[in-house]
């Protein structure tokens, strides 16, 4: 964290439906941006692919120009509200779709993009390709990172950025699955497990709710903001669209466990340092 960076940061996470049309998604995204700004938050995080939705039978019919226009409208609203916004889209490319998180600054400029590296679900594996970098970016001088949904099951995705300085993990998620699997996720204590106990960084998750038109799946909700010990600062419910908010005391995010891993056992030390250099070298490379 830079010397002039704030010591506290108010963050909101918006929980949204995962299988609605683009127009609905955009309207709700703009609503929650305004709500977060009115609540005094500096950052608002949205679920995985919140603009396009994650229901592939609908996404495949979207015009890329419509998606770009929706992202432009989101950027305009971020600038109007003067707030950092993290939103997601499925971006069509010549080699399949990329599942992208876009970081938008309070001037409405996309300053960082990260493409999901660990794909999940039959449709995503069929239609998407994985990104080829880890996320590292700054919000007001605070070093942050991103993991998208399934990425969180692979600790190196956020532990290496923590070694590189990240104090906050933002995790857009869509934990859509068969009903039995979702109920198990809830019973086991969340679709996403807190990163703090293995890193000592803050962990902010914006997840989805709801069923698709065919009614065959659902999503587990339970968005959360957790402190570096993994303790909840704010939690959302299972079924409703809603926004949660918490204030992060950045002095708590000392990244102790991640940094300790760089020292012991000693024979791995040079490899950790090499990997951190690679993360930093690639973090600004645009998904393509």
Protein Blocks (a to p, Z undefined) as FASTA:
>chain_A
ZZklcfbdcdddddddfkbcfklmmmmmmmmmmmmmmnopabdcddehklnopafklmmm
pcfklmmmmmmmmmmmmmmnopadddddddddfeopadddddddfkopafbdcddfbdgh
jklmmmpccddbdcdddeehiacdddehjlmmmmklmmmmmmnopabdcddddfbdcfkl
mmmmmmnopabdcfklmnopaddddddedjdfkopacceejpacddfkopafbdcdfkbc
cdddddddfklmnolmmmmmmmpcfklmmmmmmmmmmmmmmmmpccZZ
